[in-house]
Amino acid sequence: MAKRKSKAAGKKPAAATTQPILNVDGVTLQYKTKEHLITATYRVGFDVYPADRFVLLGPSGCGKSTLLKGIAGYMKPVEGAIRLKGNEISEPGPDRVMVFQEFDQLLPWKTVKQNIIFALHNGGKTNSAAEAEEIAMEYIQKVKLNGFEDTFPHMLSGGMKQRVAIARGMAMEPDVLLMDEPFAALDALTRLQMQKELLQLWEDTHFTVLFVTHSIEEALIIGSRILVLSPHPGQVKAELNAHHLNHDNVGEKKFAEVQQHIHDMLFADRILEEEVKPGAQG
Amino acid sequence: MRTIPDVLVRPEFEETELSKAETGDVARKLTLFERISDMHSVRKLSILVMVIVVWEIYTRLSGVSELILPKFSATAEALFQGVLNEQLLEMVWNSMIVLVTGYAIGIVIATLLTTAATTTRFGNDILSTLTAMLNPLPAIALLPLALLWFGLGADAIIFTLLHSVIWPVALNAHVGFMSVSETQRMVGQNYGLKGLFYVAKLLIPAAFPQILMGLKIGWAYAWRTLIAAELVFGGSISDTDDGAAGGLGWFIFANQMDLQIASVFAGLFTVILVGVFVENVVFNAIENRTVRRWGMQAR
């Protein structure tokens, strides 16, 4: 459990030779509601390395989803910079594919296969129809949806829809796959299954994924590295390793210890938040 | 005194073999009667048959004058004669040409208005103000003005049709675009869609249920307006078309003048038939192939 103040300098594992694929540098994000200007994150910084399963973990209001939107290019930071392979991000693009929590992220007028082909064609992955078809079928098989390729999304269950979204994202082979609480709307059994399958998919190609969640358990299972964010506004609280933990460790002592440690960190914030609230809310 | 019940601890059990024999029919085929009575068309048709039977019996037994309410059989006969001898089909065709012309031009104008309203705030203000002002105005009320501006003829009717098509189509399309979910918008941008591609490949299909509803309302308004216009000014308009038979409204108008009431009924029937055909066959087919297939609209 390393406690770090400087974000860029402190990377022990494999940092000597590898460059970060994504660099978030002192990023402050703000958005407007009808009445308020909300600071979602304040000077957040972290590096994501290739093959990372990087998790943004925090309670609601810590700006983790906003941060992901900033990385996806839907929002511009008011301070700091987000760089992908050294180039500053200015707009959404197919090199950072987003998997959303909402089931309506699949285009309802396209079948499972057409949804993936739509992404491949418009994202500039391939212009050839045959090649797109081939890639689409490959990824449909990877997420175990063989036989459903010509089904329209409204006929699929929630878990199947999320699988299609993941297949669509992975088929683009983005530099980094952004996942915004993709399993939060699923029932507990399906969620467990999906977490396992995501890890299996990662074993195949070691793609880089940035995963947002508010579940400590999910963070420990999915993540290889966890960025813990404190709320109002979101600030970096800690960066922890979790590459040694997965489903098999749930219930074990070392798992429970890390879980408790993170819980304490977030719980401390809760108390702080409660104390600050009356003045801050205005 | 109220007693609080305790948990009753019972022995546990696990089934080792589930028998399939005694569970009865898991899936039973529907009987022929069940399947036929489930068909919408059959149920609607049987009501229609009932109305016709009541109509026929009433006119035969009550001895009501043919000039007030002709028998159904007489109406059917007049419809048959109209098709054979009175160029009824040609009149329907004439009406359709005017209607489709007005409908098409109306959709083009509505598309331009919606594009302006979706892309600029000024366009948005224009559309909402014009719609609020002009939508409550029945299109047929513009006909006298249209006749003054365009003279007697198809142009005047087309102008009135435009009014009945543009507002519902533009309004619905605009509402449709506005209500496309934020997630779907972000998905489109994520895969690099911009400008016209973004509108054509994402916004239009995503808003298609509302767009289609606008098209349907626009069609229904236009059809009513057309018949009304032909009825009121049908005589004078058909006179200007050299040798042409005039429209369907004119058929009704002219037969009423000649006291051919059965033919008037036949004309009304034709209006209904065309309306039902377009709504239940043409639009239904479009819906089945699009929004229903995509699960974007309840059945």
Interface residues (C-beta under 8 A of the other chain):
Chain A: A72 Y74 E91 P92 G93 P94 R96 V97 M98 F100 E102 D104 Q105 L107 P108 W109 F118 A119 N122 G123 G124 F152 P153 H154 M155 M172
Chain B: S181 T183 Q184 M186 V187 Q189 N190 Y191 G192 L193 F197 K201 L202 P205 A206 F208 T290 R293 W294 G295 M296
